[in-house]
């Protein structure tokens, strides 16, 4: 199968450290171009990864006939604009998460995708990781009985005023940057959607971004309770509590970086039943390969824009519930696909 020829729209850290290396390792990808407005830094990246073409403008890359698919690692506030521009240029698009600032914006992307016939997706690498496929299968098999509660934590410490995560106008803040992860993994593992939300949000007095959020999503017969923060010591974990046991993931979101991916299953008495370790799985490579297979018509896209919309709707619900007076937000529409 002919490799998909990728262009990278921006010289972001996640592109340099994760996605471009993943494309070089993937069986069906080749990086042919990079666009950046910082030629000096971008030339070093092109040299390091043997990328043959450097474009100084994003529009120039989109006009490059050698580029079939575009990866967009730009700031969140620019995702919809450049995804639509790439679709208009006839390119398949993989956009970094979150693909939009609000769920209604994803409707525009779905309409553009449908009109173009192109493959367009959001870069949620976690849904491709084998540890999450195992959790999905364990839950479907009733291994821990009826799930009643899911608890999660995702935090890191960053107070750099130049970092996009601390810039409100670029879509920075904890919920959009990392709150999406507990939501997307629980949605995809259970196949369920939240019906209402409660949240308390604390904003940084200087940046204006949500630096901490305590969140509850009601899924009908179980609840997801999680907190996220951009100003707490680094930590992440997910635990599914069932009536007959529980499942814990020690590196649920940054597997292989934060810690080794590990899935632990215990029975109702807390006795160990099973432990699975995934020391070498690279979910970025799996993401790129799935996208490439979808472009070539060899597989379905593992995470669709319809699921992107449902995930963003859950984040919108949390913002609605957490801003101002305490209130309860209720879901409308969406669905896992």
KATA-V408790 format. One line per field, one symbol per residue. ss: DSSP state (2 for helix, 1 for strand, 0 for the rest). phi: phi as a letter, one per 20 degrees, with the letter a starting at -180 (. if undefined). burial: b if it has 9 or more other ideal C-beta (glycine too) atoms within 8 Angstrom, else e. A space follows every 10 residues. Layout:
ss=???
phi=???
burial=???
This chain:
ss=0001111110 0022222222 2222200011 1111100022 2222222220 0011100222 2200000011 1100022222 2222222200 0111100000 0022222222 2222220001 1100222202 2222222222 0000001111 1111111000 0002220222 0002222222 2222222222 0000011111 1110000001 1111111100 0011111110 1111111111 1100111110 0000100010 1111111000 0111111100 0022222222 2222200000 0000222222 2222222222 2200000011 0000000
phi=.fffeeddep dfgfffecff gfffeffccb edbcdbedff ffffffffdl efcddecfff ffefffeecd dddfggfdff geffffffen dfcddfeffb ebffffgfff fffffemeec bdeefffeff fffffgffff emfdmffdbc dbcbbbdbcf fefgfddgfe nfpffffcff fgffffgffd mddfdbbcbc dddffeenef ebbdccdeen dbcddbccbe ccgfabacce ddfcqbccde cfddgndfaf fbdddcefen efdabdccfd fdffffffff fffffemebf ffbefffgff fffffggffg feemffbded fcmnrfb
burial=eeebbbbbbb bbebbbebbb bbbbebebbe bbbbbbeebe bbbebbeebe bebbbeebeb bbebeebebb bbbbbbebbb ebbbbbbeee bbbbbbebbb bebebbbbbb ebbeeeebbb bbbbbbbbbe bbebbbebbe eebbbebbeb bbbbbbbbee eebbbbbbeb bbbbbbbbbb bbbbbbbbbb ebbbebbbbe bebbeebebb bbbebbbbbe ebbbbbbbbb bbeeebbbbb bbeebbbbbb bbbebbeeeb bbbbbbbeee eeeeeeebee bbbbbbbbbb bbbbbbeeee bbbebbbbbb bbbbbbbbbb bbeeeeeebe beebebe
